[in-house]
């Protein structure tokens, strides 16, 4: 019985005097999958090499939840450039990165929401995220889980006084809902509270955890959170965008400067 190699040699003998177009058609009929496989492999290798060559570690990572995607993506290019200059980033090695792709709740597809939660968890467990910006409901969950800095550890007492009216307070007395591992409806229970996060006077244990995005600021003017007006009320109030610093941030000072940048 002839081997595959011998059979192949016989076939090429049969077509050696055929026109080039015939040979090309023959080659394609017999080897197209192999050719496609080689092309795909080469493209993958090129993509990997390009990623490795162009990869720059994060000098700062800002995650923005539930934004207007197209509007925010355009603005984020400018913000990243500004912050790279402000933070004196060596852009040959590092980058300021904005993730504006995460959508949670308020009509988000369940599979999309699940992927978003997985991504957020990965950011948190890998200590990749530095600045966290979200609407009230999503921001409050991070507060309740104590994933964000108490601003008393970030700003001086005088600075906090100057930020009066802009500070987002959470009530430490309601953390018990999250502490109780038997409470599987914790998010629903939290939503039942009526809480004015601008006003600490109505709280048993007010903790300054974030800063409301002020009118006339870069984020406000970009329209990134204009869609919040269509969101359901949370804890009795229309959701607002809030920013804070993640507790396990590896770029704390840069995160503080970023908050100052967005307060202007």
DACOR-V309251 format. One record per run of one state. SS is the DSSP state (2 for helix, 1 for strand, 0 for the rest). FROM is the first residue (numbers start at 1). TO is the last residue. If there is no record, write none. Layout:
ss->(SS,SS)
from->(FROM,FROM)
to->(TO,TO)
This chain:
ss->(0,2,0,2,0,1,0,2,0,1,0,2,0,1,2,0,1,0,2,0,2,0,1,2,0,2,0,2,0,2,0,1,0,2,0,2,0,1,0,1,0,1,0,2,0)
from->(1,4,16,20,55,57,66,69,87,94,103,110,126,131,136,145,148,149,151,154,157,163,167,172,175,176,180,186,193,200,203,206,213,218,223,226,231,234,235,237,238,241,247,252,264)
to->(3,15,19,54,56,65,68,86,93,102,109,125,130,135,144,147,148,150,153,156,162,166,171,174,175,179,185,192,199,202,205,212,217,222,225,230,233,234,236,237,240,246,251,263,264)
